Amino acid sequence: MATSTIRWLRRYLVISLCCLLLAIGCGSNNSGTGGTGDTGGTKTLTVGTEPAFAPFEFKGTNGELQGFSIDLMNAIAKSAGFTVNFQSLPFDGLIPALQGKTIDAAISSMTITKERSQTVDFSRPYFKAGLAIAVRSDNQDITNFVSLENKRIAVQIGTTGAEEAKKVAGAKISSFDSAPLALQELKNGNVDAVINDAPVTLYAIKNANLSGIKVVGQLLTEEFYGIATAKNSPNLALINQGIETILGDNTYAQIYKKWFNAEPPKLPEKSPFAN
């Protein structure tokens, strides 16, 4: 074989090998930790939610995720320049999933508490809420927190409502996987009251065929919902950036009015338990 031909073949093989290595290197950069990846240059966050808490997170008749929190997360992503991959999980599985880094964030009407803030980091608050007591419309005995003593109380597992119910002396507490199930138990007469987030309870009474139920007394607590991330997650700053933007450009107010037909209250600028 001629010397010039050998040189040409060597050169061809070297160039081909370099192209192959370059292609392999580029392909390996598309994956990320905890479900985070890049699609066409845009960062994608896997966000956990439990779609059983209307009007915040729920599935519509077509199976699509809907609700205030879903609209809000999509708006945050749009303003901060990332995309969202929602993943449905049980509420009490969200924090373990964050700790295990199988999801990047969680938005599921999660109240910012001191205990939760020891295991996850929260965004600045995105919703002001509080716990309310629901009873059957013909109930005249339960009018406030004190009158819950020795009563049968239904709650959603893993929520602040469940924690509040533990403070009631002599109460018999029944836990359910979702707020609608707890409220249905009340409607069926199997419990005397439900302690749950006020906006969810009022929405369910109005829209989920739960007539015959009323809310009594004053709100038991003042709470704020936050978007949770793993401790020291680099995604927290990105999420806070998005929240700040939509609060400032009226997008937040538009979403709030869509779901609650009211002007939104003023929100704190940071989590009450932020470092």
C-alpha positions in Angstrom: 0.0 0.0 0.0 1.3 3.5 -0.9 2.7 5.6 2.0 0.3 8.5 1.1 -2.7 6.1 1.3 -1.6 4.9 4.8 -1.3 8.4 6.0 -4.8 9.2 4.7 -6.3 6.2 6.5 -4.6 7.1 9.8 -5.9 10.7 9.5 -9.4 9.5 8.8 -9.4 7.1 11.8 -8.1 9.9 14.1 -10.8 12.3 13.0 -13.6 9.7 13.3 -12.4 8.7 16.8 -12.5 12.4 17.9 -16.0 12.8 16.5 -17.2 9.7 18.4 -15.7 10.9 21.7 -17.2 14.3 21.3 -20.6 12.9 20.6 -20.4 10.6 23.7 -19.3 13.6 25.9 -22.2 15.8 24.7 -24.8 13.1 25.3 -23.6 12.5 28.9 -24.4 16.1 29.8 -28.2 15.8 29.5 -28.8 14.1 32.8 -29.1 15.7 36.2 -29.3 14.9 39.9 -32.7 14.3 41.5 -34.7 14.3 38.3 -33.3 17.6 37.0 -32.2 17.7 33.4 -31.8 20.0 30.4 -34.2 20.0 27.5 -33.0 22.2 24.6 -30.9 24.3 27.0 -33.8 24.8 29.5 -33.5 23.5 33.0 -36.3 21.1 34.0 -37.3 20.6 37.7 -39.3 17.6 38.8 -41.9 18.9 41.2 -43.9 16.7 43.5 -47.5 17.3 44.4 -50.5 15.4 45.8 -53.4 16.2 43.5 -56.1 15.7 46.2 -56.4 19.2 47.7 -58.7 21.3 45.6 -58.7 24.1 44.7 -54.9 24.0 45.1 -53.9 20.7 43.5 -56.3 18.3 41.9 -57.0 16.3 38.8 -59.7 17.6 36.4 -62.2 15.4 34.6 -59.6 14.8 31.8 -57.0 13.7 34.3 -54.9 16.8 33.9 -53.4 18.5 37.0 -55.3 21.7 37.9 -55.4 24.2 40.7 -54.0 27.4 42.2 -50.7 25.7 43.0 -50.3 24.2 39.6 -51.0 27.5 37.8 -48.6 29.2 40.2 -45.7 26.7 39.7 -46.1 27.0 35.9 -46.0 30.8 36.2 -42.9 30.7 38.4 -41.2 28.4 36.0 -42.0 30.7 33.0 -40.8 33.8 34.8 -37.5 32.2 36.0 -36.7 30.3 32.8 -37.2 26.7 33.6 -39.8 24.0 32.9 -41.7 21.8 35.2 -42.2 18.0 35.3 -45.0 17.3 37.8 -44.9 14.0 39.7 -47.9 12.9 41.8 -47.0 11.6 45.2 -48.8 11.0 48.6 -48.5 14.1 50.8 -46.5 12.3 53.5 -44.1 11.0 50.8 -43.1 14.4 49.5 -40.4 15.3 52.1 -38.8 11.8 52.0 -38.7 12.2 48.2 -36.9 15.6 48.5 -34.5 14.1 51.0 -33.8 11.2 48.6 -33.4 13.6 45.7 -36.0 11.8 43.5 -37.8 15.2 43.1 -36.3 18.7 43.0 -39.1 20.6 44.7 -42.6 20.1 46.1 -45.7 22.3 45.9 -48.7 20.8 47.7 -50.2 23.4 50.0 -47.4 22.5 52.5 -47.5 24.7 55.5 -44.1 26.2 56.5 -43.4 24.9 60.0 -40.4 24.9 62.3 -40.3 21.1 62.3 -40.4 20.7 58.5 -37.8 23.5 58.1 -35.4 21.3 60.0 -35.4 18.7 57.1 -36.2 20.8 54.0 -35.8 24.4 52.9 -38.8 26.5 52.0 -39.3 29.3 49.4 -40.7 32.6 50.5 -44.4 32.1 51.3 -46.8 31.9 48.4 -50.2 31.6 50.2 -51.7 32.8 53.5 -54.0 30.2 55.0 -55.3 28.9 58.3 -57.1 25.9 59.9 -60.9 25.8 60.2 -63.4 23.5 62.0 -66.1 21.9 59.9 -69.2 20.3 61.3 -72.6 19.1 60.0 -75.0 21.9 59.4 -77.4 20.6 62.2 -74.6 20.5 64.8 -75.2 23.1 67.5 -72.7 21.7 70.1 -69.4 22.5 68.4 -68.7 26.2 68.0 -65.0 26.5 68.7 -61.8 24.6 69.5 -62.7 24.0 73.2 -66.0 22.4 72.3 -64.1 19.7 70.3 -63.1 18.0 73.6 -64.0 14.3 73.6 -65.3 14.5 70.1 -64.5 12.4 67.0 -62.3 14.4 64.6 -61.3 13.5 61.1 -58.0 14.9 59.6 -55.8 14.4 56.6 -52.7 12.4 57.4 -49.4 14.4 57.7 -51.1 17.9 57.8 -51.0 20.7 60.3 -54.7 19.9 60.8 -53.7 16.5 62.1 -51.2 18.1 64.5 -53.8 20.6 65.7 -56.3 17.8 66.4 -53.7 16.1 68.8 -54.1 19.1 71.1 -57.8 18.4 71.7 -58.4 16.7 75.1 -60.0 13.3 74.8 -60.5 13.5 71.0 -60.8 10.3 69.0 -58.9 11.1 65.8 -59.4 9.4 62.4 -56.8 10.0 59.7 -57.5 9.9 55.9 -55.4 10.1 52.8 -57.2 13.3 51.6 -59.3 16.2 52.8 -62.3 15.2 50.7 -62.3 11.7 52.3 -62.3 13.3 55.8 -65.1 15.6 54.9 -67.1 12.8 53.4 -66.7 10.9 56.6 -68.2 13.9 58.4 -71.1 14.1 55.9 -71.8 10.4 56.5 -72.1 11.1 60.3 -69.1 8.9 61.3 -67.2 11.8 62.9 -68.2 15.0 64.6 -65.8 17.4 63.0 -63.0 17.9 60.6 -60.0 20.2 61.1 -58.5 21.2 57.8 -57.2 24.2 55.8 -60.1 26.7 55.5 -59.8 27.5 51.7 -59.9 23.7 50.9 -62.8 23.0 53.2 -64.9 25.9 51.8 -64.1 24.9 48.2 -65.0 21.3 48.9 -68.3 22.3 50.5 -69.2 24.4 47.5 -68.0 22.1 44.7 -67.7 18.5 45.8 -71.3 17.6 46.6 -70.7 18.1 50.4 -73.8 20.0 51.2 -74.9 19.8 54.8 -71.5 20.9 56.2 -70.6 24.3 57.6 -67.5 26.0 59.0 -67.8 27.3 62.6 -65.8 29.7 64.8 -62.7 31.6 64.0 -59.6 30.3 62.1 -57.5 28.3 64.6 -54.2 29.3 63.1 -52.4 31.7 60.7 -50.3 29.7 58.3 -48.3 30.2 55.1 -47.6 27.7 52.3 -44.2 27.4 50.8 -42.5 25.4 48.0 -40.1 22.9 49.6 -36.7 21.9 48.3 -34.0 19.7 49.7 -31.6 21.4 52.2 -29.2 23.7 50.5 -30.7 23.1 47.1 -29.4 25.4 44.3 -33.0 25.4 42.9 -34.4 27.4 45.9 -32.9 30.7 44.6 -34.4 30.1 41.2 -37.8 29.4 42.6 -37.7 32.5 44.9 -36.7 34.6 41.9 -39.8 33.4 40.0 -42.1 34.1 43.0 -40.7 37.6 43.3 -41.2 38.3 39.6 -44.8 37.2 39.5 -45.7 39.0 42.7 -44.3 42.2 41.1 -45.8 42.0 37.6 -49.4 41.2 38.7 -49.3 37.6 37.5 -49.8 36.3 41.1 -52.8 38.5 41.6 -54.4 37.3 38.4 -54.0 33.6 39.4 -55.3 34.3 42.9 -58.4 36.1 41.6 -59.0 33.2 39.2 -59.3 30.7 42.0 -60.6 32.7 44.9 -62.4 35.7 43.3 -60.6 38.1 45.7 -57.6 40.3 46.1 -54.6 38.5 47.5 -53.3 39.4 51.0 -49.8 40.7 51.5 -47.2 38.0 51.9 -44.0 37.9 53.9 -40.8 38.2 51.9 -39.1 35.2 53.4 -39.9 31.9 55.2 -40.5 32.5 58.9 -38.0 29.8 59.7 -35.3 30.7 57.1 -31.7 30.6 58.2 
